[in-house]
Amino acid sequence: MFGHLFHAGYKGYVFNRTRSKALPLIEKGAEWKDNPKLIAECSDIIFTIVGYPSDVREVYFGENGLIEGVSKGKVLIDMTTTSPSLAKEIYKAALARNTSVLDAPVSGGDVGARNATLSIMVGGDKSVFDDMLPLFEILGKKIVYQGHAGAGQHTKMVNQIILASTMIGVCEGLLYGYKSGLDPEVMLESISGGAAACWTLNNLAPRIIKDDLEPGFYVNHFIKDMGIALDEAKRMNLVLPGLELVHQLYLNLKAKNHGSKGTQALIIALRELSGMKS
C-alpha cells in the first residue's frame, strides 16, 4: 500500500517495528525513521496499519508514539481494523493537538492491497476526508465516507460479521460438493456466476480446493475482529448467534496451532466435525 503512494510520486518516510520488513521500501527510496514520533514530526500525512488494538495504542500513545510528534495541520489515518472506541479516543487526543484523524479500515485482502482495489470505509471529519480522497483513490477502488469518528470501524465490523458467516457457507458448500462426488473446479465455474457469487467464493474457494491455506488474512487477526464486533454488539444489547458460532470455530483452529494460516483454514475445523480427512 505504501508502494502505491510512493510510485504515485509522494515522498515517503517509513517506520516498522520489524525493520527488515521495510527494507524493500527503503531500497526504493523511502527514508527510515527510528520511531513513530519522528515519522509524525517530519510528515504531513501519516498512515498506520498494524495488527491489534494493543498495537494501535502502542503506536499512537506509547513512548515516542505518534501523538507525541504531531502538531497543527497534520493528518493521521489509521487503516488498522480496530475498535470504534479506540478510534474515537485517538480522534480526541489528536484534536487536542490541532491534528486531524481519520479511521479508514480496508477490505479486499492481500489481493486488494497489491492491486490497489481495496474497499476503504472512512470515519472522521468530512472536510478532512475530502482532502484525503485523492490519496485513498491511489489505494482502492471503493472509497466511502461513513460519518463521525469511529464510523469507519463500525462499518468494517459489519463487513467482518458478514464475511464470517459467508466463510462457513463457502466451506460447507465445498465439503458437500466433495462428498457428493462433484469436480470442485467445474462446480465452482457454475455457482460463481449465480446467486452465490461473492468475494470469498471467487478468491478463497480456489485456494481451499488447492489446499492452499497460506494467509492473505490471518486466522488470528480475524478472531481479533470478531471479538471486537461481539464486544460492540454486547454494548448495544445486540445478540449475534451466527457470529458467536463462527468465532468459536476459529478459536478452535487457533487452539490447534492454525492461527497463522489464512481465514480459509476454517475448512480444517469443518472437515473434522464431519470426520473427513484433508
Buried (B, 14 or more C-beta within 10 A) or exposed (E): BBBBBBEEEEEBBBBBEEEEEBBEBBEEEBEBBEBBBBBBBEBEBBBBBBBBBEBBBBBBBBEBBBBBBBEEEBBBBBBBBBBBBBBBBBBEBBEEBEBBBBBBBBBBBEEBBBEBBBBBBBBBBEEBBEBBEEBBEBBBBBBEBBBBBBBBBBBBBEBBBBBBBBBBEBBBBBBEBBEEEBEBEEBBEEBBEEEBEBBBBEBBBBBBBEEEBEBBBBBBBBBBBBBBBBEBBEEEEEEBEEBBEBBEBBBBBBEEEBBBBBBBBBBBBBBBEEEEEE
